[in-house]
Protein backbone atom coordinates (compact mmCIF):
# COMPACT_ATOMS: atom_id res chain seq x y z
CA UNK A 1 0.00 0.00 0.00
CA UNK A 2 1.36 3.43 -0.92
CA UNK A 3 0.94 6.30 1.52
CA UNK A 4 1.87 9.95 1.46
CA UNK A 5 2.55 11.62 4.79
CA UNK A 6 2.69 15.40 4.82
CA UNK A 7 4.25 17.19 7.79
CA UNK A 8 3.82 20.90 7.48
CA UNK A 9 2.43 24.17 8.64
CA UNK A 10 3.35 27.81 8.58
CA UNK A 11 4.20 28.39 12.23
CA UNK A 12 7.81 27.89 13.25
CA UNK A 13 9.04 26.03 16.29
CA UNK A 14 6.18 23.56 16.63
CA UNK A 15 8.18 20.38 15.89
CA UNK A 16 7.67 19.74 12.17
CA UNK A 17 11.33 18.84 11.63
CA UNK A 18 11.41 16.61 14.70
CA UNK A 19 8.31 14.70 13.57
CA UNK A 20 9.77 14.30 10.06
CA UNK A 21 13.04 12.97 11.48
CA UNK A 22 11.24 10.59 13.85
CA UNK A 23 9.12 9.24 11.00
CA UNK A 24 12.19 8.80 8.81
CA UNK A 25 14.09 6.99 11.57
CA UNK A 26 11.11 4.73 12.26
CA UNK A 27 10.97 3.74 8.60
CA UNK A 28 14.72 3.12 8.48
CA UNK A 29 14.63 1.02 11.67
CA UNK A 30 11.74 -1.07 10.34
CA UNK A 31 13.22 -1.34 6.83
CA UNK A 32 10.24 0.39 5.23
CA UNK A 33 11.29 1.91 1.88
CA UNK A 34 10.59 5.62 1.55
CA UNK A 35 11.71 8.84 -0.09
CA UNK A 36 11.66 12.03 1.94
CA UNK A 37 11.16 15.37 0.21
CA UNK A 38 12.61 18.26 2.20
CA UNK A 39 10.95 21.56 1.31
CA UNK A 40 12.43 23.56 4.20
CA UNK A 41 14.91 25.92 2.55
CA UNK A 42 15.85 27.63 5.82
CA UNK A 43 16.75 24.59 7.93
CA UNK A 44 16.68 21.38 5.87
CA UNK A 45 17.21 18.99 8.79
CA UNK A 46 15.82 16.02 6.88
CA UNK A 47 18.45 16.52 4.19
CA UNK A 48 21.16 17.14 6.78
CA UNK A 49 20.53 13.99 8.83
CA UNK A 50 19.06 11.66 6.19
CA UNK A 51 20.73 12.71 2.94
CA UNK A 52 20.63 9.15 1.61
CA UNK A 53 16.85 9.06 1.93
CA UNK A 54 15.81 12.66 1.23
CA UNK A 55 15.65 14.91 -1.79
CA UNK A 56 15.44 18.72 -1.84
CA UNK A 57 12.17 19.93 -3.31
CA UNK A 58 10.95 23.43 -4.14
CA UNK A 59 7.18 23.92 -3.90
CA UNK A 60 6.82 27.65 -4.48
CA UNK A 61 4.00 27.08 -6.96
CA UNK A 62 1.50 24.38 -6.12
N, C-alpha and C positions, 0 to 999 in steps of 0.2 A: 504494500500500500504506500502510495506517495503522499507526503504531507508537506505543507509549507508553513513554517512558523515565523511570524513577524514579531519582532521585538522593537518597539519604537514609541515615539512620543516627542513632543516639542520641549518639555521641561527638562532642564539639566539637573543632574545630581540625584536622580530617583532610582538608579540601579540598572539601567538598560544594558550597559556594558557588562556588568557583573552577571546578569541573567543570561546574556548571550554566551559568555565564557563558561558558565556552569552547564548550559545546555550542550555546548560543544564538547566539554570534557566528559559529560555523561555519555554522549554518543561515541566518543573515542574509547572510553573505558568499556563500553558494551559492544564495541566493534560494529556499530551501526553506520553505514556509509552516508556521508552528507557533504554538502558544499555550503560554506558560509559566505554570504555576501556582505561585506563591511561597507556601509554607506556613510560612516562617520568620518568626515574629512578632518575634523579638529583633533580627534583622539586616536581612533583606529586601533583600539586594543585587541579586537579580534584578529586583525592582520598581524599585530605585533606578537601576540602569544601563540597564534595558530596559523602561521603563514602557509603551512603545508595543506591546510584545509580551507582557507579563506581566499576570497578574491575581492579586490577593490571594485566598487560599483558606484557610479554617479547616477543619481535619480533626480536631477534638477527638474526635468519635465516628465511628468507621469500622467 
